[in-house]
Amino acid sequence: MNKTLSLIFLLLVASGAFGQVIGRVDKKTKEFSVAPEQKMEYRVFGYQYANNTTRKMICFSSNANDVRDNYSNCPLGSYFDTDKMKTSDKIFFLGMLGNFGKMNFVAGNGVKTIFYLPKASFVIK
């Protein structure tokens, strides 16, 4: 029994199931944020629709190449954390849609873009 539980735990850790909660939605303001200087490696994409096979719209990654080169050509950009976005840009949580959170990227000039973030990558507090 112990060996089975240990194997399951190892598989979950190796698959990243415990390592990808990088974001936080503020319960009151509904603003989404990714904290700087996280102690783990991560790569999380926001998608055009609530399906991870659709276009990647935004990336949050600990990998410098992902961010510097916008490796996945995300139209909303690639960032280490939300502090690295333009100060006037914000992301707001709109609600859940299946296994995804519906997010609204609001640019400083007022342009709004909807994208979907896997719910396993953020918590609501």
Secondary structure, DSSP 8 states (H G I E B T S, - for coil): -HHHHHHHHHHHHHHTTTT---EEE-TTT-BEEE-SS-SS--EEEEESSSSTTS-EEEEEES-HHHHHTTTT--TT-EESSGGGS-TT-EEEEEEEETTEEEEEEE-TTS-EEEEEEEGGGEEE-
